[in-house]
Amino acid sequence: MVAGGGGGGHAIVDLTLPLGEEFPCTWPGHIPYQQKTFNYFAESGPDEARLMSGCGPYQTRWLMLDEHTGTHVDAPAHFIPRPGTGYDGEGPAGDVTAEKIPLSQCMGPAAVIDVTGLVGTVDRAGQSPDIEPEHVAAFEAEHGELRSGEIVLFRSGWDEGRYLPGAPGAAYAHDPIILGRGEAWPAPSVATMEYLVERRGVRCVGTDGPSMGSAQAGRGVHVAGLSRSCVFIEALTNLRSLPARGAYFVFAPLKVARGSGAPGRAFALLP
């Protein structure tokens, strides 16, 4: 969605997936998203789904959600244990929970790397094709070298035709993860993440897939980025509406205390 106005003369592009019980908005096997009416304007509905108005004539609803529901940020604490815990891989990045991520780290000029050509290139069901350093190098050859402060966004188009209500939405993440069936979204390799963070100084990477990690081995790339205090914005949408360069990206996460991640609103400003 592209909307005009309200952006200081810029067009605003919404990059956020809708949340609803009918959508595949939670990681397969994790606590499902729920949204229920707590109070309604008047008592109504059948007995098995009655709406109550015990608090007065207004509507309010409650939510139950995993920290990694819909469009969300992965904090370093998601995969990195705090120092002193004795767990493998512990380090200072483990102290960085959702509320400690600087907002400035989730904002910046967008570099949108098109990897749509990788979709459907893996023959084995339930596996993701790898986004390798050469794919990033090809982008840089055409659009210039990536720079510190830029937000790198991998555009695969995975959300299009898969983030759907009901049974068709199983293709988004459930089928490749739970059933090992069908193709899975493109995901950066460890070498690619190390290239972005160590050689280019990138501190925020986004994807329109459900995870930055691959369907078959997601831990490695999470550790490679998050241990170096990079953060990930996962489950974006509508990246096709952004140019390779020229948009300004913003993600505003909920300020969840001690959170391993947090949902939020992602959007971009176009000149």
N, C-alpha and C positions, 0 to 999 in steps of 0.2 A: 504494500500500500504506500502510495506517495501522496502526501497532503501538503497543501500550500499554507502559508501564513504561520505566524507564531514563532518563526525561527529567525527573526532578524533579517527577513528578505530571502531566506533559504527555504528550499523545499525540504520537507521532513519525510524520511522514509522509515516506516515502522518495520523493525527486524525481529519482532517478538512473536512467538507462537502463542495462540490462545490456550487457556487452561479450561478444561472441562472433563467431567468424568467419562465422557464418551471418547476423548482423545487419548492417544498413547503418550501421555505427558510425563510418566514416571519410568525409571529404569526397570526393565523386566525383572520380576522377582522381589522388588522392593515394595515398601508400603504404598498402596494405591492412593491417588489423589481423591479426596471427597469434598463435596460442597453441598451443604444442607441448609434448609431454612430453619432458623431458630424462632423467629417471630414474624407474623404476617399481619396485614391490615385487618383481616377479619378471619374468624375460623371458617374453614371451607375444605373441600376435598373429601374423597372417600375415606373410610375409617383406616384403611391400610396406608394411606399417604396424607393424613390430615395436616393442614396448616393451622397453627395456633396463633392467637393474638393476646396471650396472657400479659404482655408487657405494654399493650397499647396499640393504636392504629399506625404502625410503621413496619417496614420490612428490614430485617437484618439476617445475615447468613453466617455460618461458620465454615472454616476451611481446615482440612487435615492434609498436610503435604510434607513430603520429603524435602530436605534442603536442596536437592538436585532435581527439582520438578520444573518441567518446561524450560524456557530460556533462562539460564542460570550461570553463575560463576563458580568455578572450582578454586577454593582457597588452597594455598600450599599445605595446610593442615589436613587436607583431604587424603593425601597419601604419605605425608612426612610426619613421623612421630616427634613429639616435643623432646628437646634435649633432656637427658637424665632419666628417660623412661626405661632405657635398656633394650628397647626394641630395635630391630634391624633397620638401618637407614635413618635413625634419629638425627636431627640437626636443627639449627636455628630457624629454618623455614617452617618448622612444625609449630612455632609459636604464632605464626601468621594465620589467624582465623578470619572469618568473613568480615567482621566489623573493623578489623585492622587493615584491610586492603585500602590504600589511598584511592579516593575517587579519581584522582589524576591518572592513576595507572590504568583505569578502564576507559580513558578518553584519549583521542588523538587522531591524526590523519590515518585514513584507512588505506591499506594495500591489499586489494582483493585478488587472490591468486585463483584462477580458474582451473579446477581439476575435474571438470565434468566428464572429460574424456576417459577418466579412470573407471567410471561406473560401468559395471558389467564386464570388466576385463579379467576377473578371477574366476576360474572354472570350478573351484572347490566351494561347495555351499557353506554358508555360515562364516565366510572369511572376508576381510576387508582388503582391498588393494592398497598398497603402500604409496604414500606421497613422499617421494625421495628428494634429496638435495638437488638433483638435476631438474626437477620440476620447478623448484624455487629459482635455480640459476636461469632457467628459460624465461621466467617472469622478469628477473632482473636485467637480462639481456635486452628485453623489449621495453621495459618501463623504468629502468634505473635501479640502482642498488638500494636495498632496504636500509632504513635508518633507525637508530634508537629513538624511541618515542612514538613510532608508528604502530598501529594495531594491525597485525597480519590476520586476514580473514580467508579461510579456505572455503571456496565456493564449489560444492559438488552438485547442488541441486537435489540433494537427497530428500529434503523435506517435500519437494514438489511431487504430488501424486502418492505420497506415503504417509504424511502426517494427516490422517483422515479419521473421522469418527467411525466407531464400530469395528467390525471384523477386518475391513481392508487396512486399517491402521496397524495390524500385526506385522506388516512388512517393514514398518519403520525401524523396529528394534526387537520385538518379541520373537519373530520367526528365526532370525539369524542367531540370537543369543540363547533362547530357551530350546528351540527345536533344531538348531543347526541347519536350518532350511533356507534356501534362497540366498541371494547376494547380500552383502553388507556394505556400509558406507566407506568411502575412502578415508584414510587416517594417516597422519604423518608418522614416519618412522622415528626411532630414537635419534638416528643421525641427522634427520631434518630438524628436529627440535633443538638438538645441540647446536646446529648451524645457526638457527635463528637467534638463540639466546646468547651463545658465546661469541659468535663472529659478527653478529649484527646488532646485538644489544636490545633485542625485542623483549618486552616484559609483559605483553598481553597478546594472546593468540586466540582466535575464534574459529568456529566451524559451524556449518549448517547440518552436520551429522549429530546424532544423539550423544556422542562422546568424542573427545579428542583421541582416545585410544581405539585401537582396532577391535573388532569383534572377537578375534582369536587370542589377542595378547595385549590387553589395554594397559597393564601396569607400567611397563617400561617407559613409554612416552610420558606418562603422568609423572613418574619419578624424575625423568630427565628434565622436564620443565619446571615442575613445582619445587623441586629441591633447590633450584636456582632462583627461587622467589618470583618466577613467572606465574601469571594467572591465566586461566582458560575461561573463555565464554563459549558454552556449548548450547546446542539446539537452537541456533539462530534460524531465521527464515528470510526469504525475499532478497537474498544477496544478489540475485540477477539484476536488481534495480540499481546497483551501485557500479560506478566506473572502476576500472582497475586502480586508478588514483584520482584524487580530487574530492572525495567525500570525507566528512569528519564524523567519526564514530563515537557514540556515547553509550555506556552501559551503567545503569544506576541500580545497584543491588540493594535488597533489604538489609538493614543493619542488624544482622542476626548475631547476638553475642555467642561466642565460642563456636560459631558455625563452621562446618567443613566446607560449606558453600552457601549460596543464597540465590533464590530466584530474583528476577528484576525485569526492568524494561530496557530494551535495546533499541536504538534508533540511530539514524545518520542524517546529517545535514548536507544537502547538495548545494553547490554554488549557483 
